[in-house]
């Protein structure tokens, strides 16, 4: 697991938006990359269905992404990257 900038996002990656519904509606992801929304609490519950692609974790500021990334790895994600700066990093 490592931090990356938006310019380093692999072409086949899926953005994993861990923000809550209110945060997502206030500032939606504006990117050409495929994205999925999995709230942090869902990761903590341990039941999300994860794609096989490289996952890039996105939160509001980048602070919660490390924790979420560790949860994704523990849940069996193949490759997890952290977007530096959160949603503002896009």
C-alpha positions in Angstrom: 0.0 0.0 0.0 1.4 3.4 -1.0 0.3 6.9 -1.6 0.0 8.2 -5.2 -1.0 11.4 -7.0 -3.9 11.5 -9.5 -1.3 11.4 -12.3 -0.1 8.0 -11.0 -3.5 6.3 -11.0 -3.3 3.1 -13.1 -5.6 2.9 -16.1 -7.4 -0.2 -14.9 -7.8 1.1 -11.3 -11.1 1.6 -9.5 -11.6 4.5 -7.2 -13.0 3.4 -3.9 -14.9 6.4 -2.4 -15.1 5.8 1.4 -16.9 9.1 2.2 -20.4 9.1 3.6 -23.5 9.9 1.5 -23.5 13.6 2.6 -19.9 14.1 1.7 -20.3 12.3 -1.7 -23.4 14.5 -2.6 -21.6 17.7 -1.6 -18.4 16.9 -3.7 -19.0 14.2 -6.2 -16.0 12.4 -7.9 -15.3 14.1 -11.2 -13.0 11.7 -12.9 -12.9 9.4 -16.0 -11.9 6.5 -13.7 -14.5 4.0 -12.7 -15.5 4.4 -9.1 -17.5 2.6 -6.4 -18.8 3.9 -3.1 -18.1 1.8 0.0 -18.6 3.8 3.2 -15.9 3.3 5.8 -18.4 1.7 8.1 -19.1 -1.0 5.5 -15.4 -1.8 5.4 -15.3 -2.0 9.2 -18.3 -4.4 9.0 -16.1 -6.6 6.7 -18.8 -7.5 4.1 -18.1 -5.5 1.0 -17.8 -7.2 -2.4 -14.4 -6.2 -3.8 -13.4 -6.1 -7.5 -10.1 -7.7 -8.6 -8.8 -4.4 -10.0 -6.2 -2.2 -8.4 -8.1 -0.1 -5.8 -7.4 3.6 -5.2 -8.9 4.8 -1.9 -10.4 8.2 -1.9 -11.7 10.1 1.2 -12.3 13.8 1.9 -8.8 14.8 2.9 -6.6 11.7 2.7 -6.6 11.1 6.5 -8.9 8.1 6.6 -7.6 6.5 3.5 -4.7 4.8 5.2 -7.0 3.1 7.7 -9.5 2.1 4.9 -6.6 0.8 2.8 -5.5 -1.4 5.6 -9.0 -2.7 6.0 -9.2 -3.5 2.2 -5.9 -5.4 2.4 -7.2 -7.4 5.4 -10.3 -8.2 3.4 -8.3 -9.6 0.6 -7.8 -6.7 -1.9 -5.0 -7.5 -4.3 -3.5 -4.0 -4.7 -4.5 -0.9 -2.7 -3.2 2.6 -3.4 -4.0 5.8 -1.4 -4.9 9.0 -3.2 -2.8 11.8 -1.8 -5.0 14.7 -0.6 -8.3 12.8 -0.8 -11.0 14.0 -3.2 -9.1 17.3 -3.6 -6.2 15.3 -5.1 -8.3 14.5 -8.2 
